[in-house]
Amino acid sequence: LTLSLSSCDGTANAWYDPERGTVTLCYEYLAEFRQLAAAAHLEGAEARDAANGPAVFVLLHESGHAVFDLLQVPILGHEEDAADTFAAVLLLKLGRDVAFHVLRGAAWSYGQEAAVRTLGEGDFADQHGLDAQRYYNLLCLAYGSDPKYFGPAVQKNHLPEDRAEGCREEYHQALFAVQKLIAPSIDPRALERLRVKHGRAWDLGR
């Protein structure tokens, strides 16, 4: 699988090409994320997260499509939702700090789009979830992985308490799917190289 950054003739997009075995992220998409962050007049870490978080999340989302295809992972439901979940679980298993910055940026981006977009019939028919739904789904998975660390999402009323009550179960359901369907294909030698290089391996434990 090749991850590629490319100019896309003015199109802001990202996709997985199963015939070529590539995930492509357009420079135009990166520019769009940065412009959205700049328009909101964010500064410091918030501005960096708003610009970089969506880019990393989209890259992992498209990599999720590749994983489903290459490993022939069965999917019950919408594949776009499953790719979002794959990306979020992967980030959360890489560590809370990494997940915080990337997911904060990605969720912020979806929240901004949801706030300014006028919905039409095509939005409801689209294979992707609505931006507002993707926003709450990301917050829920993060909160469910560690309610104490990600508690401000509920305390600051970003995530409704009614949804938060079931988020721990939602997260562990998603984690179990990754453990069951994807983890057995992970190369243990690659994990050992990560452990040697970074001092810890990617841990799929609960």
C-alpha positions as CSV (number, residue, x, y, z in Angstrom):
1,L,0.0,0.0,0.0
2,T,1.4,3.4,-1.1
3,L,0.4,6.6,0.7
4,S,0.7,9.5,-1.7
5,L,0.4,13.3,-1.5
6,S,-0.5,14.7,-4.9
7,S,-1.8,17.7,-6.8
8,C,-5.3,16.9,-8.0
9,D,-6.0,19.7,-10.6
10,G,-7.8,21.9,-8.1
11,T,-9.9,19.1,-6.5
12,A,-9.8,18.9,-2.7
13,N,-10.2,15.1,-2.1
14,A,-8.7,11.9,-0.9
15,W,-9.4,8.3,-1.9
16,Y,-8.2,4.7,-2.0
17,D,-7.5,3.1,-5.4
18,P,-7.8,-0.7,-5.0
19,E,-6.4,-1.3,-8.5
20,R,-3.2,0.6,-7.9
21,G,-3.0,-0.1,-4.2
22,T,-2.6,3.6,-3.3
23,V,-4.2,6.1,-0.9
24,T,-4.0,9.6,-2.3
25,L,-4.4,12.8,-0.3
26,C,-4.6,16.0,-2.5
27,Y,-2.6,19.1,-1.7
28,E,-5.8,21.0,-2.4
29,Y,-7.4,19.2,0.5
30,L,-4.5,20.2,2.8
31,A,-4.9,23.8,1.7
32,E,-8.6,23.7,2.4
33,F,-8.0,22.5,6.0
34,R,-5.5,25.3,6.6
35,Q,-7.8,27.9,5.1
36,L,-10.7,26.8,7.3
37,A,-8.5,27.1,10.4
38,A,-7.2,30.5,9.3
39,A,-10.8,31.8,8.7
40,A,-11.7,30.9,12.3
41,H,-8.8,33.0,13.6
42,L,-7.4,30.2,15.7
43,E,-4.0,30.5,17.2
44,G,-1.3,28.2,18.6
45,A,-2.0,24.5,19.3
46,E,-5.7,24.9,18.3
47,A,-4.7,26.3,14.9
48,R,-2.2,23.5,14.3
49,D,-4.7,20.8,15.3
50,A,-7.4,22.4,13.1
51,A,-5.1,22.3,10.1
52,N,-3.3,19.0,10.7
53,G,-5.8,16.9,12.6
54,P,-8.3,16.6,9.7
55,A,-5.4,15.7,7.3
56,V,-4.1,12.9,9.4
57,F,-7.6,11.6,10.1
58,V,-8.6,11.6,6.4
59,L,-5.4,9.7,5.6
60,L,-6.1,7.1,8.2
61,H,-9.8,7.0,7.1
62,E,-8.7,6.1,3.5
63,S,-6.2,3.7,4.8
64,G,-9.1,2.0,6.6
65,H,-10.7,1.4,3.2
66,A,-7.5,-0.1,2.0
67,V,-7.3,-2.4,5.1
68,F,-10.8,-3.6,4.6
69,D,-10.1,-4.4,1.0
70,L,-6.6,-6.0,1.3
71,L,-7.6,-8.1,4.4
72,Q,-11.1,-8.8,3.1
73,V,-12.6,-7.5,6.3
74,P,-16.4,-8.1,6.4
75,I,-18.4,-4.9,7.0
76,L,-21.9,-4.7,8.4
77,G,-23.3,-1.3,7.8
78,H,-21.8,1.7,5.9
79,E,-18.2,1.3,5.0
80,E,-17.6,5.1,5.4
81,D,-18.7,4.9,9.0
82,A,-16.5,1.8,9.5
83,A,-13.5,3.7,8.1
84,D,-14.1,6.6,10.5
85,T,-14.2,4.1,13.4
86,F,-11.0,2.4,12.2
87,A,-9.1,5.7,12.1
88,A,-10.4,6.7,15.5
89,V,-9.5,3.4,17.2
90,L,-6.1,3.4,15.6
91,L,-5.4,6.9,16.9
92,L,-6.7,6.1,20.4
93,K,-4.4,3.1,20.6
94,L,-1.4,5.2,19.5
95,G,-1.8,7.2,22.8
96,R,-4.1,9.8,24.4
97,D,-1.9,12.8,23.5
98,V,-1.7,11.8,19.8
99,A,-5.4,11.1,19.7
100,F,-6.3,14.3,21.5
101,H,-4.7,16.6,19.0
102,V,-5.7,14.7,15.8
103,L,-9.3,14.0,16.9
104,R,-9.8,17.5,18.3
105,G,-8.8,18.9,14.9
106,A,-10.9,16.4,12.9
107,A,-14.0,16.9,15.1
108,W,-13.5,20.7,15.0
109,S,-13.5,20.5,11.2
110,Y,-16.7,18.4,11.0
111,G,-18.3,20.8,13.5
112,Q,-17.4,23.8,11.5
113,E,-18.8,22.2,8.3
114,A,-22.0,21.2,10.0
115,A,-22.5,24.7,11.4
116,V,-22.3,26.5,8.0
117,R,-23.7,23.9,5.6
118,T,-27.3,24.0,4.4
119,L,-28.4,20.4,4.0
120,G,-30.1,19.1,0.9
121,E,-31.5,15.8,-0.2
122,G,-28.1,14.7,-1.6
123,D,-26.5,15.1,1.9
124,F,-29.0,12.6,3.4
125,A,-28.5,10.2,0.5
126,D,-24.7,10.4,0.5
127,Q,-22.7,7.3,1.5
128,H,-20.9,9.5,4.1
129,G,-22.6,10.4,7.4
130,L,-23.6,14.0,8.0
131,D,-20.8,16.2,9.3
132,A,-22.6,16.6,12.6
133,Q,-23.0,12.9,13.0
134,R,-19.3,12.3,12.3
135,Y,-18.5,15.0,14.8
136,Y,-20.4,13.4,17.6
137,N,-19.2,9.9,16.7
138,L,-15.6,10.9,17.1
139,L,-16.2,12.6,20.4
140,C,-18.1,9.5,21.6
141,L,-15.3,7.1,20.7
142,A,-12.7,9.3,22.3
143,Y,-14.8,9.7,25.5
144,G,-15.6,6.0,25.6
145,S,-11.9,5.1,25.5
146,D,-11.0,7.2,28.5
147,P,-14.0,9.1,30.2
148,K,-11.7,10.8,32.6
149,Y,-9.1,12.2,30.1
150,F,-11.7,13.1,27.5
151,G,-14.3,14.2,30.1
152,P,-14.2,17.9,29.1
153,A,-16.1,16.9,25.9
154,V,-19.1,16.2,28.2
155,Q,-18.3,18.9,30.8
156,K,-18.2,21.6,28.1
157,N,-21.4,20.3,26.5
158,H,-19.8,19.3,23.3
159,L,-21.0,15.7,23.7
160,P,-24.6,15.3,25.1
161,E,-24.8,13.3,28.3
162,D,-27.5,11.0,26.8
163,R,-25.0,9.9,24.1
164,A,-22.0,9.8,26.5
165,E,-23.7,7.2,28.6
166,G,-23.2,4.5,25.9
167,C,-19.9,5.7,24.6
168,R,-17.7,3.3,26.6
169,E,-19.7,0.4,25.1
170,E,-19.4,1.9,21.7
171,Y,-15.7,2.2,22.0
172,H,-15.1,-1.3,23.2
173,Q,-17.4,-2.7,20.5
174,A,-15.3,-1.0,17.9
175,L,-12.0,-2.1,19.6
176,F,-13.3,-5.7,19.7
177,A,-13.9,-5.6,15.9
178,V,-10.4,-4.4,15.3
179,Q,-9.0,-7.0,17.6
180,K,-11.0,-9.8,16.0
181,L,-10.8,-8.8,12.3
182,I,-7.6,-6.8,11.8
183,A,-5.1,-7.4,14.7
184,P,-4.3,-11.1,13.7
185,S,-2.8,-9.7,10.4
186,I,-0.5,-7.3,12.1
187,D,3.2,-8.2,11.6
188,P,4.7,-8.8,15.1
189,R,8.1,-7.9,13.8
190,A,6.9,-4.5,12.8
191,L,5.5,-4.0,16.3
192,E,8.9,-5.0,17.7
193,R,10.6,-2.4,15.5
194,L,8.2,0.2,16.8
195,R,8.9,-0.8,20.4
196,V,12.7,-0.6,19.8
197,K,12.4,2.8,18.0
198,H,9.8,4.5,20.2
199,G,10.0,2.5,23.5
200,R,6.5,1.0,23.2
201,A,4.6,-1.1,20.7
202,W,1.1,-0.5,19.5
203,D,-1.1,-2.2,22.2
204,L,-4.5,-3.6,21.1
205,G,-5.4,-4.6,24.6
206,R,-8.5,-3.2,26.3
